[in-house]
Amino acid sequence: MHIETQTGVIERGPDRRARYAAGKALRQIVPRETLADFTPAANRNALAIIAETERDRIQSLLPLRRKSMAESPHAFLRGAADVMAADLATQPAPGIRAQVCGDCHLMNFGAFISPEGHALFDVNDFDETLPEVDVTIDLRRFATSVVLAALGAGKSERGARAVARAAVKAYRRAVIELASLTPLQAWNRRVPLRDVVAKLRNRVLHQAVRAVASARQSEDDCADNFPKVVQGDAGARRIEDKRPRLFHLDDGAADQFDVDGLIAAAFANLPPHVASLLRRYHLADIAFKAVGVGSVGTYCTIALFLSPDEEPLFLQVKEAKRSVLERFGLGAWRGAQGERVVGGQRMMQAASDIFLGPMRDPASKREFYMRQLKTRRLGGLTELLQNHDLLDYAKLCGRTLARAHARSADAMTLAGYMGKSEAFDDALVSFAILYARQNAEDYIAFCAQHGATPALP
């Protein structure tokens, strides 16, 4: 049976049993045990790769980026996505493809507000996202991040292995569950923050997270927005500087791209109903923001919009560069980079921001994307959960990643490859332990190069 459409013929695909068998057959081609190994390439030079990524960043922000990366081995991993992408390009992979995050670590999950006003937990960073990439690219980086976070929390290597195994197991079990659903049911699956709170075993943590979540009254709660709005010298409302991560651009930096043209480009790419909503606000101020670890040095601005009654709306305008995965041959993208990021977020997130949209600066020709800025309280939940209950947080992230992958991958094929035993879990965790050791060596060399004292557990 097939259906004729304007774009071609949609053939009836194999059923669940056949797709599970196809995934299981992949074990003969790429045995799960082969995923456990990591041997660095003979010509590997992590510091050279990092230096290459710094060439087109804002040079005045490189000291902040290096300081951030030197804080811990986990922070170094976050800033060295290019290094790991280069390493993963030489590793075996089963070829089960999906839209991937591309920079999948524990700090790139978080809580946000859906357009309907619901607090959700999801993957929350897509700067390196790419379609049609093997899912183990995300899983290897995710498992390594869990190991490093556990080691940083004072656990032994054996303890870190146990936490990472639980996280990968949570992913595998979630994929198996999603495989039993219809495509529409799997697509609509969400992770409400209230369910996350309800499952917390630590009573003190449960109360703290619940208080943070319930403190969010509405998206226009001025006390909850970040950054802070203050009165300028001329009486106009503006964004308060908080150096070194939030500040107004000097004339030289500001002239590198056309802010007015960028905002105009944003309007052109928004759906008409969203553009109509944004026109009810006016642009009052724009400031530079150095975000995260890996993104420090790329162009990222916070635009303050005000309603006629001076109610604030913060939008983040961030540069979209070529994905590190594409740079090292793990995937390909032929369109605009802003469209890549926006498309990846819409594919992987259960509910995307209504202001999310790509744009291009007409002056510099740089690619950007726009989205609404997260509130401070919800943005801090990631740190709160990770610092107080790493095991449950890692498992939550594993389940969330499974849901994100299942929106584009065939969950039944993936379930067939992973299987019901813990062979897949053990293999991924063994790789993560080996890569964590390599990451520690790179981290020490990086600190030595930049005169920083390594913070090793």
ZIQUITA-V219561 format. One record per residue. N is the residue number from 1. RES is the residue in one letter. PHI is phi in whole degrees, 0 to 359 (NA if undefined). PSI is psi in whole degrees, 0 to 359 (999 if undefined). D_CENTER is the distance of its C-alpha to the mean C-alpha in whole Angstrom. Layout:
n=N res=RES phi=PHI psi=PSI d_center=D_CENTER
n=N res=RES phi=PHI psi=PSI d_center=D_CENTER
This chain:
n=1 res=M phi=NA psi=137 d_center=39
n=2 res=H phi=215 psi=160 d_center=37
n=3 res=I phi=239 psi=129 d_center=37
n=4 res=E phi=279 psi=133 d_center=37
n=5 res=T phi=228 psi=173 d_center=35
n=6 res=Q phi=294 psi=336 d_center=35
n=7 res=T phi=261 psi=2 d_center=32
n=8 res=G phi=140 psi=204 d_center=34
n=9 res=V phi=248 psi=130 d_center=35
n=10 res=I phi=263 psi=110 d_center=32
n=11 res=E phi=275 psi=150 d_center=34
n=12 res=R phi=288 psi=125 d_center=34
n=13 res=G phi=275 psi=175 d_center=31
n=14 res=P phi=293 psi=154 d_center=32
n=15 res=D phi=281 psi=180 d_center=32
n=16 res=R phi=302 psi=316 d_center=30
n=17 res=R phi=298 psi=318 d_center=33
n=18 res=A phi=292 psi=322 d_center=33
n=19 res=R phi=289 psi=324 d_center=29
n=20 res=Y phi=296 psi=317 d_center=29
n=21 res=A phi=296 psi=323 d_center=32
n=22 res=A phi=296 psi=319 d_center=30
n=23 res=G phi=294 psi=319 d_center=27
n=24 res=K phi=296 psi=324 d_center=29
n=25 res=A phi=294 psi=333 d_center=31
n=26 res=L phi=296 psi=339 d_center=28
n=27 res=R phi=296 psi=333 d_center=29
n=28 res=Q phi=285 psi=332 d_center=32
n=29 res=I phi=275 psi=313 d_center=30
n=30 res=V phi=233 psi=87 d_center=27
n=31 res=P phi=305 psi=142 d_center=29
n=32 res=R phi=301 psi=328 d_center=26
n=33 res=E phi=297 psi=333 d_center=28
n=34 res=T phi=289 psi=344 d_center=27
n=35 res=L phi=285 psi=350 d_center=23
n=36 res=A phi=280 psi=340 d_center=24
n=37 res=D phi=270 psi=154 d_center=25
n=38 res=F phi=212 psi=117 d_center=24
n=39 res=T phi=236 psi=115 d_center=26
n=40 res=P phi=296 psi=147 d_center=25
n=41 res=A phi=298 psi=150 d_center=27
n=42 res=A phi=298 psi=326 d_center=30
n=43 res=N phi=261 psi=21 d_center=29
n=44 res=R phi=294 psi=134 d_center=26
n=45 res=N phi=216 psi=89 d_center=25
n=46 res=A phi=299 psi=319 d_center=22
n=47 res=L phi=294 psi=326 d_center=23
n=48 res=A phi=292 psi=322 d_center=24
n=49 res=I phi=295 psi=316 d_center=21
n=50 res=I phi=297 psi=317 d_center=20
n=51 res=A phi=299 psi=322 d_center=23
n=52 res=E phi=296 psi=321 d_center=22
n=53 res=T phi=289 psi=342 d_center=19
n=54 res=E phi=274 psi=348 d_center=20
n=55 res=R phi=296 psi=321 d_center=23
n=56 res=D phi=257 psi=20 d_center=21
n=57 res=R phi=265 psi=167 d_center=20
n=58 res=I phi=292 psi=113 d_center=22
n=59 res=Q phi=297 psi=328 d_center=24
n=60 res=S phi=292 psi=343 d_center=25
n=61 res=L phi=262 psi=357 d_center=22
n=62 res=L phi=297 psi=322 d_center=21
n=63 res=P phi=301 psi=322 d_center=23
n=64 res=L phi=293 psi=319 d_center=21
n=65 res=R phi=298 psi=314 d_center=18
n=66 res=R phi=293 psi=321 d_center=20
n=67 res=K phi=297 psi=319 d_center=21
n=68 res=S phi=295 psi=318 d_center=18
n=69 res=M phi=292 psi=332 d_center=17
n=70 res=A phi=278 psi=357 d_center=21
n=71 res=E phi=294 psi=327 d_center=20
n=72 res=S phi=191 psi=163 d_center=19
n=73 res=P phi=301 psi=325 d_center=18
n=74 res=H phi=292 psi=318 d_center=15
n=75 res=A phi=297 psi=323 d_center=14
n=76 res=F phi=297 psi=316 d_center=16
n=77 res=L phi=303 psi=317 d_center=13
n=78 res=R phi=299 psi=323 d_center=10
n=79 res=G phi=274 psi=350 d_center=13
n=80 res=A phi=248 psi=44 d_center=14
n=81 res=A phi=300 psi=325 d_center=11
n=82 res=D phi=297 psi=320 d_center=15
n=83 res=V phi=297 psi=313 d_center=17
n=84 res=M phi=291 psi=325 d_center=15
n=85 res=A phi=299 psi=319 d_center=15
n=86 res=A phi=297 psi=320 d_center=18
n=87 res=D phi=291 psi=319 d_center=19
n=88 res=L phi=291 psi=336 d_center=18
n=89 res=A phi=296 psi=342 d_center=20
n=90 res=T phi=257 psi=4 d_center=23
n=91 res=Q phi=263 psi=152 d_center=22
n=92 res=P phi=294 psi=149 d_center=23
n=93 res=A phi=212 psi=143 d_center=21
n=94 res=P phi=286 psi=342 d_center=23
n=95 res=G phi=88 psi=20 d_center=22
n=96 res=I phi=271 psi=110 d_center=20
n=97 res=R phi=258 psi=151 d_center=18
n=98 res=A phi=203 psi=173 d_center=15
n=99 res=Q phi=287 psi=121 d_center=12
n=100 res=V phi=249 psi=157 d_center=9
n=101 res=C phi=294 psi=315 d_center=6
n=102 res=G phi=89 psi=338 d_center=8
n=103 res=D phi=221 psi=61 d_center=6
n=104 res=C phi=272 psi=97 d_center=6
n=105 res=H phi=225 psi=171 d_center=7
n=106 res=L phi=300 psi=329 d_center=9
n=107 res=M phi=278 psi=356 d_center=8
n=108 res=N phi=260 psi=22 d_center=4
n=109 res=F phi=246 psi=156 d_center=6
n=110 res=G phi=178 psi=180 d_center=9
n=111 res=A phi=258 psi=147 d_center=12
n=112 res=F phi=205 psi=171 d_center=13
n=113 res=I phi=260 psi=128 d_center=16
n=114 res=S phi=285 psi=164 d_center=17
n=115 res=P phi=303 psi=336 d_center=19
n=116 res=E phi=276 psi=357 d_center=22
n=117 res=G phi=93 psi=10 d_center=21
n=118 res=H phi=268 psi=140 d_center=20
n=119 res=A phi=277 psi=121 d_center=18
n=120 res=L phi=237 psi=159 d_center=15
n=121 res=F phi=246 psi=134 d_center=12
n=122 res=D phi=195 psi=173 d_center=9
n=123 res=V phi=299 psi=140 d_center=6
n=124 res=N phi=221 psi=18 d_center=5
n=125 res=D phi=213 psi=130 d_center=3
n=126 res=F phi=225 psi=24 d_center=5
n=127 res=D phi=300 psi=329 d_center=7
n=128 res=E phi=253 psi=10 d_center=8
n=129 res=T phi=299 psi=152 d_center=8
n=130 res=L phi=203 psi=141 d_center=12
n=131 res=P phi=277 psi=162 d_center=14
n=132 res=E phi=57 psi=46 d_center=17
n=133 res=V phi=241 psi=146 d_center=15
n=134 res=D phi=300 psi=135 d_center=16
n=135 res=V phi=296 psi=336 d_center=14
n=136 res=T phi=291 psi=345 d_center=15
n=137 res=I phi=298 psi=312 d_center=13
n=138 res=D phi=293 psi=317 d_center=10
n=139 res=L phi=294 psi=321 d_center=13
n=140 res=R phi=295 psi=317 d_center=14
n=141 res=R phi=291 psi=321 d_center=12
n=142 res=F phi=298 psi=311 d_center=11
n=143 res=A phi=297 psi=321 d_center=14
n=144 res=T phi=296 psi=319 d_center=15
n=145 res=S phi=299 psi=319 d_center=13
n=146 res=V phi=296 psi=315 d_center=15
n=147 res=V phi=301 psi=312 d_center=18
n=148 res=L phi=294 psi=322 d_center=17
n=149 res=A phi=295 psi=320 d_center=16
n=150 res=A phi=293 psi=317 d_center=19
n=151 res=L phi=298 psi=320 d_center=22
n=152 res=G phi=294 psi=335 d_center=21
n=153 res=A phi=275 psi=3 d_center=22
n=154 res=G phi=97 psi=5 d_center=25
n=155 res=K phi=282 psi=154 d_center=25
n=156 res=S phi=287 psi=170 d_center=27
n=157 res=E phi=299 psi=323 d_center=26
n=158 res=R phi=295 psi=317 d_center=27
n=159 res=G phi=295 psi=321 d_center=26
n=160 res=A phi=296 psi=321 d_center=22
n=161 res=R phi=299 psi=319 d_center=23
n=162 res=A phi=294 psi=319 d_center=24
n=163 res=V phi=294 psi=316 d_center=21
n=164 res=A phi=295 psi=321 d_center=18
n=165 res=R phi=297 psi=319 d_center=21
n=166 res=A phi=296 psi=323 d_center=21
n=167 res=A phi=292 psi=316 d_center=17
n=168 res=V phi=292 psi=322 d_center=17
n=169 res=K phi=298 psi=319 d_center=20
n=170 res=A phi=299 psi=321 d_center=19
n=171 res=Y phi=298 psi=310 d_center=16
n=172 res=R phi=299 psi=315 d_center=20
n=173 res=R phi=295 psi=323 d_center=22
n=174 res=A phi=293 psi=321 d_center=19
n=175 res=V phi=297 psi=316 d_center=19
n=176 res=I phi=299 psi=319 d_center=23
n=177 res=E phi=295 psi=316 d_center=23
n=178 res=L phi=295 psi=329 d_center=21
n=179 res=A phi=295 psi=336 d_center=24
n=180 res=S phi=277 psi=350 d_center=27
n=181 res=L phi=271 psi=165 d_center=26
n=182 res=T phi=288 psi=159 d_center=26
n=183 res=P phi=305 psi=321 d_center=24
n=184 res=L phi=292 psi=319 d_center=24
n=185 res=Q phi=296 psi=317 d_center=24
n=186 res=A phi=294 psi=321 d_center=20
n=187 res=W phi=297 psi=321 d_center=19
n=188 res=N phi=273 psi=0 d_center=20
n=189 res=R phi=294 psi=134 d_center=19
n=190 res=R phi=231 psi=169 d_center=17
n=191 res=V phi=238 psi=86 d_center=16
n=192 res=P phi=296 psi=140 d_center=18
n=193 res=L phi=297 psi=329 d_center=18
n=194 res=R phi=296 psi=328 d_center=22
n=195 res=D phi=289 psi=324 d_center=21
n=196 res=V phi=298 psi=314 d_center=19
n=197 res=V phi=298 psi=318 d_center=22
n=198 res=A phi=296 psi=332 d_center=24
n=199 res=K phi=268 psi=358 d_center=24
n=200 res=L phi=291 psi=128 d_center=23
n=201 res=R phi=275 psi=331 d_center=26
n=202 res=N phi=283 psi=116 d_center=27
n=203 res=R phi=296 psi=318 d_center=29
n=204 res=V phi=297 psi=315 d_center=28
n=205 res=L phi=296 psi=319 d_center=24
n=206 res=H phi=304 psi=314 d_center=25
n=207 res=Q phi=292 psi=322 d_center=27
n=208 res=A phi=293 psi=314 d_center=25
n=209 res=V phi=293 psi=320 d_center=21
n=210 res=R phi=297 psi=321 d_center=24
n=211 res=A phi=294 psi=319 d_center=25
n=212 res=V phi=296 psi=315 d_center=22
n=213 res=A phi=294 psi=318 d_center=21
n=214 res=S phi=286 psi=341 d_center=25
n=215 res=A phi=291 psi=339 d_center=25
n=216 res=R phi=286 psi=107 d_center=23
n=217 res=Q phi=271 psi=317 d_center=26
n=218 res=S phi=197 psi=165 d_center=25
n=219 res=E phi=289 psi=343 d_center=22
n=220 res=D phi=258 psi=21 d_center=25
n=221 res=D phi=288 psi=104 d_center=26
n=222 res=C phi=299 psi=328 d_center=26
n=223 res=A phi=291 psi=342 d_center=26
n=224 res=D phi=260 psi=350 d_center=23
n=225 res=N phi=282 psi=152 d_center=21
n=226 res=F phi=230 psi=134 d_center=20
n=227 res=P phi=276 psi=186 d_center=21
n=228 res=K phi=273 psi=142 d_center=25
n=229 res=V phi=262 psi=131 d_center=27
n=230 res=V phi=231 psi=169 d_center=31
n=231 res=Q phi=275 psi=128 d_center=34
n=232 res=G phi=281 psi=178 d_center=34
n=233 res=D phi=301 psi=325 d_center=38
n=234 res=A phi=269 psi=8 d_center=39
n=235 res=G phi=91 psi=350 d_center=38
n=236 res=A phi=283 psi=150 d_center=35
n=237 res=R phi=280 psi=139 d_center=32
n=238 res=R phi=214 psi=168 d_center=29
n=239 res=I phi=280 psi=133 d_center=26
n=240 res=E phi=282 psi=132 d_center=27
n=241 res=D phi=291 psi=138 d_center=26
n=242 res=K phi=220 psi=76 d_center=24
n=243 res=R phi=293 psi=150 d_center=24
n=244 res=P phi=265 psi=2 d_center=23
n=245 res=R phi=259 psi=347 d_center=19
n=246 res=L phi=219 psi=119 d_center=21
n=247 res=F phi=197 psi=162 d_center=24
n=248 res=H phi=277 psi=142 d_center=26
n=249 res=L phi=288 psi=142 d_center=26
n=250 res=D phi=284 psi=171 d_center=30
n=251 res=D phi=302 psi=322 d_center=32
n=252 res=G phi=295 psi=315 d_center=31
n=253 res=A phi=289 psi=322 d_center=27
n=254 res=A phi=295 psi=329 d_center=27
n=255 res=D phi=286 psi=353 d_center=30
n=256 res=Q phi=285 psi=344 d_center=27
n=257 res=F phi=210 psi=156 d_center=26
n=258 res=D phi=270 psi=102 d_center=27
n=259 res=V phi=298 psi=314 d_center=26
n=260 res=D phi=298 psi=318 d_center=28
n=261 res=G phi=294 psi=326 d_center=28
n=262 res=L phi=294 psi=315 d_center=24
n=263 res=I phi=295 psi=320 d_center=24
n=264 res=A phi=298 psi=320 d_center=27
n=265 res=A phi=295 psi=325 d_center=25
n=266 res=A phi=297 psi=315 d_center=22
n=267 res=F phi=300 psi=321 d_center=25
n=268 res=A phi=295 psi=333 d_center=26
n=269 res=N phi=262 psi=353 d_center=23
n=270 res=L phi=278 psi=148 d_center=22
n=271 res=P phi=302 psi=149 d_center=24
n=272 res=P phi=306 psi=322 d_center=28
n=273 res=H phi=289 psi=327 d_center=27
n=274 res=V phi=285 psi=321 d_center=24
n=275 res=A phi=298 psi=323 d_center=26
n=276 res=S phi=297 psi=321 d_center=29
n=277 res=L phi=295 psi=314 d_center=27
n=278 res=L phi=294 psi=332 d_center=26
n=279 res=R phi=292 psi=347 d_center=29
n=280 res=R phi=279 psi=358 d_center=31
n=281 res=Y phi=243 psi=160 d_center=29
n=282 res=H phi=236 psi=148 d_center=30
n=283 res=L phi=288 psi=120 d_center=28
n=284 res=A phi=255 psi=328 d_center=29
n=285 res=D phi=195 psi=161 d_center=27
n=286 res=I phi=214 psi=134 d_center=24
n=287 res=A phi=225 psi=157 d_center=23
n=288 res=F phi=274 psi=142 d_center=20
n=289 res=K phi=226 psi=124 d_center=17
n=290 res=A phi=271 psi=116 d_center=16
n=291 res=V phi=249 psi=149 d_center=12
n=292 res=G phi=57 psi=213 d_center=11
n=293 res=V phi=241 psi=306 d_center=12
n=294 res=G phi=295 psi=334 d_center=11
n=295 res=S phi=268 psi=354 d_center=11
n=296 res=V phi=299 psi=128 d_center=15
n=297 res=G phi=104 psi=346 d_center=17
n=298 res=T phi=268 psi=161 d_center=16
n=299 res=Y phi=284 psi=121 d_center=17
n=300 res=C phi=216 psi=123 d_center=16
n=301 res=T phi=236 psi=153 d_center=18
n=302 res=I phi=250 psi=121 d_center=19
n=303 res=A phi=259 psi=127 d_center=21
n=304 res=L phi=264 psi=118 d_center=24
n=305 res=F phi=252 psi=144 d_center=26
n=306 res=L phi=235 psi=141 d_center=29
n=307 res=S phi=283 psi=171 d_center=31
n=308 res=P phi=303 psi=337 d_center=34
n=309 res=D phi=262 psi=15 d_center=35
n=310 res=E phi=63 psi=35 d_center=32
n=311 res=E phi=272 psi=130 d_center=29
n=312 res=P phi=277 psi=149 d_center=26
n=313 res=L phi=224 psi=123 d_center=23
n=314 res=F phi=255 psi=126 d_center=20
n=315 res=L phi=241 psi=138 d_center=18
n=316 res=Q phi=262 psi=128 d_center=15
n=317 res=V phi=246 psi=113 d_center=16
n=318 res=K phi=235 psi=142 d_center=14
n=319 res=E phi=290 psi=140 d_center=15
n=320 res=A phi=246 psi=108 d_center=13
n=321 res=K phi=264 psi=175 d_center=15
n=322 res=R phi=298 psi=137 d_center=15
n=323 res=S phi=297 psi=140 d_center=12
n=324 res=V phi=298 psi=332 d_center=13
n=325 res=L phi=295 psi=320 d_center=14
n=326 res=E phi=291 psi=322 d_center=16
n=327 res=R phi=303 psi=326 d_center=18
n=328 res=F phi=251 psi=23 d_center=19
n=329 res=G phi=77 psi=20 d_center=20
n=330 res=L phi=270 psi=354 d_center=17
n=331 res=G phi=182 psi=181 d_center=17
n=332 res=A phi=216 psi=150 d_center=19
n=333 res=W phi=215 psi=126 d_center=18
n=334 res=R phi=256 psi=350 d_center=21
n=335 res=G phi=267 psi=193 d_center=20
n=336 res=A phi=290 psi=145 d_center=19
n=337 res=Q phi=292 psi=326 d_center=16
n=338 res=G phi=298 psi=322 d_center=15
n=339 res=E phi=293 psi=327 d_center=16
n=340 res=R phi=298 psi=312 d_center=14
n=341 res=V phi=294 psi=314 d_center=10
n=342 res=V phi=297 psi=315 d_center=12
n=343 res=G phi=297 psi=320 d_center=13
n=344 res=G phi=295 psi=319 d_center=10
n=345 res=Q phi=294 psi=318 d_center=9
n=346 res=R phi=294 psi=328 d_center=13
n=347 res=M phi=286 psi=318 d_center=13
n=348 res=M phi=268 psi=328 d_center=10
n=349 res=Q phi=276 psi=142 d_center=10
n=350 res=A phi=291 psi=331 d_center=14
n=351 res=A phi=211 psi=110 d_center=15
n=352 res=S phi=269 psi=156 d_center=13
n=353 res=D phi=300 psi=136 d_center=15
n=354 res=I phi=291 psi=337 d_center=18
n=355 res=F phi=271 psi=359 d_center=18
n=356 res=L phi=297 psi=126 d_center=15
n=357 res=G phi=191 psi=151 d_center=17
n=358 res=P phi=273 psi=161 d_center=17
n=359 res=M phi=199 psi=166 d_center=20
n=360 res=R phi=228 psi=132 d_center=22
n=361 res=D phi=289 psi=119 d_center=24
n=362 res=P phi=294 psi=337 d_center=27
n=363 res=A phi=277 psi=306 d_center=28
n=364 res=S phi=269 psi=346 d_center=26
n=365 res=K phi=69 psi=11 d_center=25
n=366 res=R phi=290 psi=151 d_center=21
n=367 res=E phi=266 psi=138 d_center=18
n=368 res=F phi=224 psi=170 d_center=16
n=369 res=Y phi=217 psi=157 d_center=15
n=370 res=M phi=238 psi=145 d_center=15
n=371 res=R phi=204 psi=165 d_center=14
n=372 res=Q phi=284 psi=142 d_center=15
n=373 res=L phi=285 psi=137 d_center=15
n=374 res=K phi=294 psi=152 d_center=14
n=375 res=T phi=285 psi=156 d_center=17
n=376 res=R phi=297 psi=315 d_center=17
n=377 res=R phi=297 psi=312 d_center=19
n=378 res=L phi=291 psi=326 d_center=16
n=379 res=G phi=297 psi=331 d_center=13
n=380 res=G phi=276 psi=353 d_center=15
n=381 res=L phi=294 psi=328 d_center=15
n=382 res=T phi=301 psi=310 d_center=12
n=383 res=E phi=297 psi=320 d_center=15
n=384 res=L phi=298 psi=314 d_center=18
n=385 res=L phi=292 psi=315 d_center=17
n=386 res=Q phi=295 psi=319 d_center=16
n=387 res=N phi=286 psi=335 d_center=19
n=388 res=H phi=252 psi=340 d_center=21
n=389 res=D phi=207 psi=71 d_center=20
n=390 res=L phi=299 psi=320 d_center=18
n=391 res=L phi=300 psi=307 d_center=20
n=392 res=D phi=293 psi=325 d_center=19
n=393 res=Y phi=294 psi=317 d_center=16
n=394 res=A phi=296 psi=320 d_center=15
n=395 res=K phi=294 psi=320 d_center=16
n=396 res=L phi=300 psi=316 d_center=15
n=397 res=C phi=295 psi=323 d_center=11
n=398 res=G phi=299 psi=314 d_center=13
n=399 res=R phi=295 psi=322 d_center=15
n=400 res=T phi=293 psi=320 d_center=12
n=401 res=L phi=296 psi=321 d_center=10
n=402 res=A phi=300 psi=315 d_center=14
n=403 res=R phi=298 psi=320 d_center=14
n=404 res=A phi=294 psi=318 d_center=11
n=405 res=H phi=293 psi=323 d_center=13
n=406 res=A phi=293 psi=347 d_center=16
n=407 res=R phi=286 psi=341 d_center=16
n=408 res=S phi=231 psi=334 d_center=16
n=409 res=A phi=273 psi=162 d_center=18
n=410 res=D phi=274 psi=107 d_center=21
n=411 res=A phi=298 psi=325 d_center=21
n=412 res=M phi=291 psi=320 d_center=24
n=413 res=T phi=296 psi=317 d_center=24
n=414 res=L phi=296 psi=320 d_center=21
n=415 res=A phi=296 psi=322 d_center=23
n=416 res=G phi=296 psi=322 d_center=26
n=417 res=Y phi=289 psi=314 d_center=25
n=418 res=M phi=290 psi=320 d_center=24
n=419 res=G phi=80 psi=182 d_center=27
n=420 res=K phi=262 psi=348 d_center=28
n=421 res=S phi=274 psi=181 d_center=29
n=422 res=E phi=262 psi=17 d_center=26
n=423 res=A phi=299 psi=317 d_center=27
n=424 res=F phi=294 psi=315 d_center=23
n=425 res=D phi=302 psi=311 d_center=22
n=426 res=D phi=298 psi=321 d_center=24
n=427 res=A phi=295 psi=313 d_center=24
n=428 res=L phi=297 psi=321 d_center=20
n=429 res=V phi=289 psi=323 d_center=21
n=430 res=S phi=299 psi=317 d_center=23
n=431 res=F phi=300 psi=315 d_center=21
n=432 res=A phi=299 psi=321 d_center=19
n=433 res=I phi=296 psi=315 d_center=22
n=434 res=L phi=297 psi=319 d_center=23
n=435 res=Y phi=287 psi=328 d_center=20
n=436 res=A phi=298 psi=323 d_center=20
n=437 res=R phi=294 psi=317 d_center=23
n=438 res=Q phi=296 psi=318 d_center=23
n=439 res=N phi=300 psi=322 d_center=20
n=440 res=A phi=296 psi=319 d_center=22
n=441 res=E phi=297 psi=316 d_center=25
n=442 res=D phi=296 psi=320 d_center=23
n=443 res=Y phi=298 psi=315 d_center=22
n=444 res=I phi=297 psi=318 d_center=25
n=445 res=A phi=295 psi=321 d_center=26
n=446 res=F phi=296 psi=314 d_center=24
n=447 res=C phi=298 psi=318 d_center=25
n=448 res=A phi=297 psi=320 d_center=29
n=449 res=Q phi=297 psi=326 d_center=28
n=450 res=H phi=251 psi=15 d_center=27
n=451 res=G phi=67 psi=31 d_center=29
n=452 res=A phi=255 psi=154 d_center=27
n=453 res=T phi=269 psi=119 d_center=28
n=454 res=P phi=294 psi=141 d_center=26
n=455 res=A phi=256 psi=88 d_center=25
n=456 res=L phi=258 psi=143 d_center=25
n=457 res=P phi=293 psi=999 d_center=26
